[in-house]
Amino acid sequence: VQLQASGGGSVQAGGSLRLSCAASGGTLGNYVMAWFRRAPGKERELVTAISWSGVNTYYADSVKGRFTISRDNTKKLVYLQMNSLKPEDTAVYYCAAGRSGSYYLSQPHLSEDGYNYWGQGTLVTVSS
């Protein structure tokens, strides 16, 4: 599966952005989806993930209550709505896909090792 992330840009603190990840070459419903980010000088970290069914999600503590992940398996799209952005959210954001079991209530993967496919990244810059 190929992933194409878009929607990054520059915004002032307190603003909002919505990132999109378009998938092609596979059935999105077979995959857990996630957004990772890499801030300048830091390791890549998991921001949020969503199970194939959309029932279960995970959020890093740093983004809880501000970011929302969603998916549309029919349209092969995954979204990351980012509100109340902070300068520390500045990073390159990557969408990723990992093979999933078919259990409806399965949980999303929390380790990078669980993700097989990566998008190219989109830059988000938040100024104070």
C-alpha positions in Angstrom: 0.0 0.0 0.0 1.2 3.5 -0.8 0.5 6.5 1.5 0.5 10.1 0.6 0.2 12.7 3.5 -0.9 16.2 2.9 -2.2 19.2 4.8 0.8 20.5 6.6 1.7 24.1 6.8 2.4 27.0 9.1 0.0 28.2 11.7 0.1 30.4 14.9 -0.2 28.8 18.3 -3.8 28.1 19.1 -4.7 27.5 15.5 -5.8 24.3 13.7 -4.8 22.1 10.9 -6.1 19.0 9.3 -3.8 16.4 7.9 -4.9 13.8 5.4 -3.4 10.5 4.4 -4.5 9.0 1.1 -3.9 5.3 0.6 -3.6 3.4 -2.6 -2.8 0.0 -3.8 -4.5 -1.9 -1.0 -7.7 -2.3 1.1 -7.5 0.3 3.9 -9.7 -1.8 6.1 -6.9 -4.4 6.4 -4.6 -1.9 8.2 -4.2 -0.2 11.5 -3.4 3.5 10.7 -1.2 5.9 12.7 0.3 9.3 12.7 3.9 9.7 13.9 6.0 12.8 14.1 9.6 13.8 14.3 10.4 17.1 15.8 13.8 18.8 15.2 16.5 17.0 17.1 14.2 14.4 18.5 13.3 10.8 17.8 10.2 9.9 15.8 7.2 9.3 18.1 3.8 7.9 17.9 1.1 10.6 18.0 -2.1 8.7 17.5 -3.3 5.4 16.0 -6.7 4.0 15.0 -7.8 0.4 14.6 -9.0 -0.9 11.3 -12.6 -0.6 12.4 -12.2 2.8 13.9 -13.5 1.6 17.2 -10.3 1.9 19.2 -7.8 4.8 19.2 -4.7 5.7 21.0 -3.4 9.2 21.7 -0.1 10.3 23.2 -0.6 12.3 26.4 0.8 15.4 24.8 -2.0 15.6 22.2 -5.0 14.2 24.1 -8.0 16.5 24.0 -6.5 18.5 21.1 -5.9 16.0 18.3 -8.5 13.6 16.7 -7.7 10.8 14.3 -10.4 9.4 12.0 -10.7 7.2 9.0 -12.9 6.5 6.0 -12.1 3.0 4.7 -14.3 3.4 1.7 -12.5 6.6 0.5 -9.1 5.2 1.7 -8.5 8.3 3.7 -7.2 8.9 7.3 -7.4 12.3 8.9 -5.7 14.0 11.8 -7.5 17.0 13.1 -5.2 19.2 15.1 -6.6 21.9 17.3 -5.1 24.2 19.9 -1.7 23.8 18.3 1.4 24.6 20.3 4.9 25.4 19.2 6.0 22.0 20.5 3.8 20.4 17.9 6.2 21.6 15.2 7.4 18.5 13.4 7.3 16.4 10.3 4.2 14.3 10.5 4.1 10.8 8.9 1.2 8.5 8.3 1.8 4.8 8.6 -0.1 1.6 8.0 0.3 -1.7 9.7 -1.3 -5.0 8.9 -4.2 -5.8 11.2 -6.2 -8.8 12.3 -9.8 -8.9 11.5 -11.2 -8.8 15.1 -13.6 -5.9 15.2 -12.4 -4.8 18.6 -8.7 -5.2 17.9 -6.4 -2.5 19.3 -4.1 -0.3 17.2 -0.3 -1.1 17.2 1.7 1.2 19.6 5.2 0.3 18.3 6.8 1.4 15.1 7.6 -2.2 14.5 3.9 -2.8 13.9 3.9 -0.5 10.9 4.9 -1.7 7.4 4.2 1.2 5.2 5.0 4.9 5.6 4.1 8.1 3.8 6.6 10.8 2.9 5.8 13.2 5.7 4.3 16.6 5.8 5.7 19.6 7.8 3.7 21.3 10.5 5.2 24.5 11.9 3.6 26.3 14.8 4.8 29.7 15.7 4.3 31.4 19.1 
